[in-house]
Amino acid sequence: MSAEEFPKKELETLWAPWRVEYFKKEPRDLSFLSAAAQASDDAAHLVITRRKNSFLIMNRYPYAVGHLMAVPYRKIAELSALGENEVVELWNLVGHAQALLRAATKAQGF
């Protein structure tokens, strides 16, 4: 995904405690990461980029503008459970996320 394709509209959603009642009313799908990992419609699941072992997804209810999550496809309890290739790919994806945010939103701090 290029900076021009980055879904800037989604950055308008911010965490606000007074909105808790709003999302408490929504049905909670606790498997949203698994659903996003398997989805074919990336835009509907806010998936920004996919790699072999991990993907980059926007937080639907962020605490701060531009909150992205780098997620391994393999469900693990500890980062130490990832293999070396998975760790390298995940961190490269984090760097890609920073570059996207810097280009798309002129972000200056992370």
C-alpha positions in Angstrom: 0.0 0.0 0.0 1.3 3.4 -0.8 0.8 6.6 1.2 -1.7 7.8 -1.4 -3.8 4.6 -0.8 -3.6 4.8 3.0 -7.2 5.1 4.4 -6.8 8.5 6.0 -10.6 8.7 6.6 -10.2 5.9 9.2 -7.8 8.2 11.2 -10.8 10.3 12.3 -11.8 7.7 14.9 -10.3 8.5 18.3 -10.7 6.8 21.7 -12.9 8.9 23.9 -14.1 7.5 27.2 -17.5 9.1 26.8 -18.0 6.9 23.8 -17.8 3.7 25.9 -21.6 3.2 25.8 -21.5 3.4 22.0 -19.2 0.4 21.5 -20.5 -1.5 24.5 -23.8 -1.8 22.5 -22.0 -3.3 19.5 -21.7 -7.1 19.5 -18.2 -8.0 20.5 -16.3 -10.2 18.1 -13.3 -11.2 20.1 -11.8 -13.1 17.2 -11.5 -9.9 15.0 -7.8 -10.6 14.5 -8.4 -14.1 13.3 -11.2 -12.9 11.1 -8.9 -10.2 9.6 -6.1 -12.7 9.1 -8.4 -14.9 7.0 -10.4 -12.2 5.3 -10.4 -11.6 1.5 -11.8 -8.1 1.9 -8.9 -6.2 3.5 -10.7 -2.8 3.5 -13.6 -4.1 5.5 -11.3 -5.5 8.1 -9.0 -2.4 8.1 -6.0 -4.5 7.0 -3.4 -2.2 5.5 -0.6 -4.7 4.4 -0.1 -8.4 4.3 3.2 -10.3 4.5 3.9 -14.1 4.6 3.8 -14.4 8.4 2.1 -11.2 9.6 -0.2 -8.3 8.6 -0.7 -4.7 9.5 -4.2 -3.6 10.7 -5.7 -0.3 11.8 -7.3 -0.2 15.3 -11.0 0.4 14.9 -11.2 2.2 18.3 -7.7 3.8 18.7 -6.5 5.7 21.7 -4.4 7.9 19.3 -4.6 8.9 15.7 -2.9 6.4 13.4 -2.8 3.4 15.9 -1.8 0.5 13.8 -1.1 -3.1 14.9 1.5 -5.5 13.5 0.0 -9.0 14.0 1.5 -12.4 13.4 -0.8 -14.8 11.6 0.2 -17.5 14.2 -1.7 -17.0 17.4 0.8 -16.9 20.3 0.9 -15.9 23.9 4.4 -14.6 24.0 6.5 -12.8 21.3 9.4 -15.2 22.3 7.3 -18.0 20.7 7.9 -16.5 17.2 10.7 -17.9 15.1 13.5 -15.6 13.9 12.1 -15.1 10.5 8.7 -14.2 12.0 10.3 -11.7 14.3 12.3 -10.0 11.5 9.2 -9.8 9.3 7.1 -8.4 12.1 9.7 -5.7 12.9 10.0 -4.9 9.2 6.3 -4.5 9.1 6.5 -2.1 12.1 9.0 0.0 10.1 6.7 -0.1 7.1 3.9 1.2 9.4 6.0 4.1 10.5 6.9 5.0 7.0 3.3 4.8 5.9 2.1 7.1 8.7 4.9 9.5 8.1 4.1 9.8 4.4 0.3 9.7 4.7 -0.2 11.9 7.8 3.1 13.7 8.2 3.5 12.0 11.7 6.5 13.3 13.6 6.6 11.0 16.6 5.8 7.4 17.3 
